[in-house]
Amino acid sequence: MSTSFRVTPWEVEGLVNYDRLIKEFGTKPLTDELIEKTRELTKSDLPLFLRRRFFFSHRDYDLILRDYEEGRGFFLYTGRGPSGPMHIGHIIPFYMNRWFQEKFDVNLYIQITDDEKFIFKPDMKFRDAKMWAYDNILDIAAVGFDPSKTFIFQDSEYTKIYEMAVPISKKITFSTAKAVFGFNESSKIGMIFFPAIQAAPTFFERKRCLIPAAIDQDPYWRIQRDVAESLGYYKTAAIHGKFFPPLTGLSGKMSASMPETAIYLTDDPDTVRNKIWRFALTGGQATVKEQREKGGNPEKCVVFKWLEMFFEPDDEKLLQRYEDCKAGRILCGECKNYLIEKVQGFLKKHQRKRKIMEPVVKELKYTGKLAREMWDRSIPKELS
Ligand code: TRP
């Protein structure tokens, strides 16, 4: 097994060892105790993201729960860099945000960094980054947040963000930015300023901010935490997610540049079937006979991982599948078919909601706000 991996806001390589990442990044493991406390405070069953440790690490999540308990409240912040179409791995953290918003009844700010993608990606045209921003907002809106408590904004349009970024930018030296992000003499000056833009939404309210997002974004929160208190704000809290593995293997993350590794939110049912059949890595044996005798390897199977991380919320069914696989009672084709149905079902619903959101997002684009009445009017009950 390879022990070398690399996680930065721009790339994820190799098989990530999440325990080691906690040490390297200086974050804390999300303990059973904190998860139990979450269950008590929300008075509801835990979502699989927490039960199955999709979220595994945090900064100051304990303080978020305390602030909530003591009535000070908190708010949520997350985001998306619109560099292309969104795939399944991109949308999952948004479901976690929805859960937090629902259970704690708090505001959520969603930053769409079309500026970032234009500046950091050498071949990206500004026009295209803006076009992807609109496209991605449709997918995000389709998740179904509380429209009266959600603000989705695009940096190039919501330029008021600059007002919060300015004081942050005055607190961060080039030498810190270099150490944290690896900038150098040939980095574009827009890159060097950008961390202030991504940190800015953590100051939207004078409450503690909780960021549920994949762990590769943590370097931004580190610098926010260095400067926040001197500006009269809270250090942001974060709860860190794992990467949803590519279809083709358990290392790295799904990549837009290798379309066969990912399932896009706009893929049709045949494409889903083809990709999973042709590309999904399983932990099966070479022959049916061997599989029946020795059993399969769910730990090494992407199909099982996808079920575990999102598509099979039923714990008993998941465990049964695990045991059936280990004992050689089921074959990889059966699991693939099962996953195909789950993914197709999810996308069918998602695509209908996305379609419904089109006029809504267009109409409200300039305020960035999705009004509750619009949502209630547009999304049929059975889809929400
Ligand atoms: N930099 C992120 C990306 O490339 C986008 C982003 C902006 C973000 N603000 C965020 C992600 C807050 C998570 C949380 O995708």
Residues whose N, C-alpha, C, O or C-beta is under 5 A from the ligand:
A	BS01	LIG	Y77 T78 G79 R80 G81 Q111 T113 Q198 A213 Q217
